[in-house]
Each structure stands twice: as structure tokens, then as C-alpha cells.
Amino acid sequence: MIPVTRLIRRTLFSFVFFLTIWLGGLVWFMWQIPMHPSMIFPEADAIVVLTGGSGRLEHGLELLADKRGKVLFVSGVGKKATLADLMHYAQPRIRKNVENMPVILGHDAENTIGNAKETAAWLRKEGHKTIYLVTSNYHMPRSLVEMREVAPDMNFIPASVFPDDFTITGWWQDKSSRKLILLEYHKFLASKLRHWLVSHFRSTT
């Protein structure tokens, strides 16, 4: 039987060990979140917007209006939503500039995993290889993991959106930002673990 003091010591050591790993992973995750908007936008084959956050569609339409991509694909659109519904989010100048440009709506995705599958299927069908990925900055690390897993042969260029209600600087002091970061971090870890398990299972069968 293990003495109580030794058991407490082992429990404390395990707690500190896993806490250190958890904190190290959090720091690693934070380093992957874009801190500032990109100022360089070379031309790409297509632009992909993942719905679910403020400013994403507007940014995608701006990139399309600036001809940074030949076509815009919006993943995760509501079943009944139409292009006219989405255009209400764009400024009049942007609407005018993109009115004759191709905007494709994807209605099948319900989450980030679904976004990746829906987007990859469309990109392969159209033959696009270089893609701007538009989503919120805190959502970008996990989105890239999912996209690169299902489409490793494609080049995804982050085009992050910086929501007004989220702050990356001093996020731990803001309740809503802290909650969002921790939730997204744990989803990111789950995504990484899921892909590792799938890869490990495939290699052993």
C-alpha cells in the first residue's frame, strides 16, 4: 500500500506536470493566432469564407472586389439563405463591385469540420490550388488544421478578421475574450488529437 504522503506527492507532481503541458500548449496556440491584419494580398485562385462570426463575409467580399481571387465560396450558409440575403452585409460600394463576380454558397457545413469537407470538395471540383481562407483570427489556427488535413495539396493563405468584441491583447483580463480563447484552445487540442488518432489507427492497420 502506498503511503499517504507519497500518494499526495505523486498526485501533486502529476497535477503540476499536466498543468505545465497545458500552459505550454496554450502559449503555442496563442502564437498561432494572427495579431495584426495582413497588409499583403497577392492574387489567389479563390477566396473561402467560413460563416459564423462578424465581419467575415464583408472581408471576403472586399477581397473579391479587389480581385484578390477569381471567385468567392461561402461555406456554412443557412439552408434558406440566398446571395441577396448575404449581400445586405456588404457596403454599397462593395456590392456594386462584386455584382457581376461569381459568389458560390455552400449550404451543407454545420461546423468547422463540415466547413473543411465542404470547401475541399468544391475546391477539387473547380481545380483551385491557392486559396484565401477568411475567418476570425481566434478561429484561424483550428480552421487551418482542418483545411490542411482534408486538402494537404492546397495552399491556404490566412486572411483573418479581427472582431470588435474580441481582444487578443490582454485577453485574460476580458471575460468574454478569455472564455472564447479557452474554448477555442480546447477545440484546437481536440482537433489535433482526433487527427493524430486517425493517422495512428491507419498506420497500424
N, C-alpha and C positions, 0 to 999 in steps of 0.2 A: 504493500500500500504506500502510495506517495505521500510524504509528509505535507501538512497543510502549507507550511512556509514555502516549500519547493513548488507546490502547485500554484500558489499565488504568484511566485516569481516567474514561473513559466507562462502563466496567463498574462501577466503584465508585459513580459517580453513579447509575446505574440501580438498583444494589442499595439504596442509601440512599433513593432515590425510592420504590421499591416497598415497602420496609420501613416508611417513613413512612405510606404509604397503608394498609398492612396494620395498623399500630398504631392509626391513626386509626379504621379500621373496627372494630377490637376495642373501643376506647373507646366508640364509638357503639353497638355491640352490648351492651356491659355496661350502658349507661344504660337499655336496654330490659328488662333482667331485673328483675322485681319484687324489692324488697329486704325488704319487710315484708308480713305478711298484711293483707288488706283488712279493715277494720272496718265497712264499709258494704255491705250486701247488699240492694238493692231487689229487688222481685219481678220475675221474668222469665218468659217463656213456657216455657222448657225449660232443663235442665241437661245438659251433654255432658261425659262423662269420657273422656279418652284413656288407654287402658291402657298399661302399660309401666314404671311407676315406683311406688315405695312411697307409700302414703298417698293416692293419687289417688281410688280408689274410695271410701274412707272419707269423704273430704271431700265427694265428690259426694252420697253418701247422707246426710250431715249437712245439706247444703243442701236436699235433698229433704224430710228430716224437719222442717226449719224452714220448709217451704213457700215457699222462695225461688223455686221453679219448679214447674210443674204435673206434669212428667214428667221422668224421668231416662233418657238414652240413653248406653249404654256402648259405645264404638267400639273394635274390635280385640280382641274377646273370642275366646279359643280355640274352635276348631270344636266341641269336645265339652263345653265348659264350660256349665253351667246357672246359672240365677239362684240356686238353692240353694247351688251351689259358691261363688259370689261373696259371698253373704250371710255366709259364715263370717268375712269380713274386718271385718264391722261389729260394733260393740259391741251387747250385748243391748238396751239402750235404743233404739238407732238401728233395729235390726231390728224391734222392736215398733212403732215409729212409722211405718215405711215398708211394713209387711207388706201393707197394702191399697192402696198407691200404685203407679202404673204405672212399671215399670222395664223398658226395652227393651234387648235385647242385639244388637249388630251384630257379625257373625262374618266379614265379608269383608276388613277392612283388615289389612294386614301391616306398614305403616309410616305415617309422618306424612302422606305424600301420600295414601295409601289412607284414612286417618282422615278427611281433609278431604272426599274424594269421597263416602265412605260417609255421613258426617254431613250433608253438604249435600243429598244425595238424600233422606235421611229427613226433614230439616227442611222441605224444599219439599213433600214429600208430606203432611206434617202441618200446614203453614201457619204454622210458628213463625218469629218475626222477631227476638226478643230472647233471647239465649242466654248462659248462664254457661258458660265454657269452663274445664274443670278439667284441669290438668296440672302437672308440676313447674315451678318458677319458671325454671330454666335452659332449659327446653323451650318456654316460653311465646312468646318472640319468633318462632321459626320456625313454631310452630303457628298463630299469628295470621296470619302471612304466607300460609300455605297455605289457611287457612279463608277469609280475606278475598279471596283470588284466585278461589276457586270459588263464593263466596257474597258478593259485594260489596254486595248489597242487605240483608244481615242485620247485626244489631248483636251482636258478640261481646264479652262482658264478662269480663275475666280474673279467674279465681278460682284463684290459684296455691297449689300445695302446696310446702312447704319441707322437703325430705327431711333426715333426721338425719345422713346420711352425706355431705352436700354443704354446704360453707360458701361463701358469697358474699363475706364479709369476709376479706380476705387469702387469696383463692383461689389466688394464685400460689405461696403457701408450702406448700400442701397438695397432694401429688402426685396423688391421685385427683380432687380438685376441679379442679386445673389441667388435667389430661387431659380431663375432661368438658367444661370450658369451651371449650378449644381445638377439640375435636371438634365441639361444637355450633355454635361460631362458623363453622367451615368449612362445615358443613352449611347454616347460615343464608345464607352467601355463595353457595353453590351454588344454593340455592332462589331467591334474588334474581336471580341470573344466568339461571337457567332461565326464570323468568317474563319477564325482560326480553327474552331471545332469542325467546320465543314471541310476545310482543307486537310486537317489531320485525319478525318474519317476517310476521305477519298484516298489519301496516300497509304492507308493501311488496309484497303480492300482491293 
